[in-house]
Amino acid sequence: MKHCDELHPSHKKQISRINRLSGQLEGVKRMIESQRYCPEILTQLRAIRSAVKSLEANVLQTHLTNCVTETFSSKRVSKREKDKKIEELIEIFKRFD
């Protein structure tokens, strides 16, 4: 396999999750349009949040097991590039809540 900066791993397996999330959001939109009870809407929004976090975890896992692992196992990658990869991860985690 090529270095991750040259060939990014595929996330196509996540498309079904994204389609499901899109459907859930449309469902919430319909709930709001039909003036459903607030706690019912909030329950659906929490389910969407959980599904997004799961999707995010899967993309992160792919990044760590492919891109990051390849960077650190490659003899042709400089220390500077490895440090950049660490900094990239730090920035990603700073944005998580």
ChimeraX attribute file (.defattr): number of C-alpha atoms within 10 A of each C-alpha:
attribute: neighborCount
match mode: 1-to-1
recipient: residues
	/A:1	8
	/A:2	10
	/A:3	17
	/A:4	15
	/A:5	10
	/A:6	9
	/A:7	10
	/A:8	13
	/A:9	17
	/A:10	10
	/A:11	11
	/A:12	9
	/A:13	9
	/A:14	14
	/A:15	11
	/A:16	10
	/A:17	15
	/A:18	15
	/A:19	11
	/A:20	14
	/A:21	18
	/A:22	13
	/A:23	13
	/A:24	17
	/A:25	15
	/A:26	12
	/A:27	15
	/A:28	20
	/A:29	13
	/A:30	13
	/A:31	16
	/A:32	14
	/A:33	9
	/A:34	9
	/A:35	10
	/A:36	12
	/A:37	10
	/A:38	10
	/A:39	9
	/A:40	12
	/A:41	18
	/A:42	12
	/A:43	12
	/A:44	16
	/A:45	16
	/A:46	11
	/A:47	14
	/A:48	19
	/A:49	13
	/A:50	12
	/A:51	17
	/A:52	15
	/A:53	12
	/A:54	13
	/A:55	17
	/A:56	13
	/A:57	12
	/A:58	15
	/A:59	15
	/A:60	14
	/A:61	13
	/A:62	17
	/A:63	19
	/A:64	14
	/A:65	11
	/A:66	16
	/A:67	20
	/A:68	18
	/A:69	14
	/A:70	18
	/A:71	20
	/A:72	16
	/A:73	10
	/A:74	11
	/A:75	9
	/A:76	10
	/A:77	13
	/A:78	12
	/A:79	12
	/A:80	9
	/A:81	13
	/A:82	16
	/A:83	12
	/A:84	12
	/A:85	16
	/A:86	13
	/A:87	12
	/A:88	12
	/A:89	15
	/A:90	11
	/A:91	11
	/A:92	11
	/A:93	10
	/A:94	9
	/A:95	7
	/A:96	6
	/A:97	4
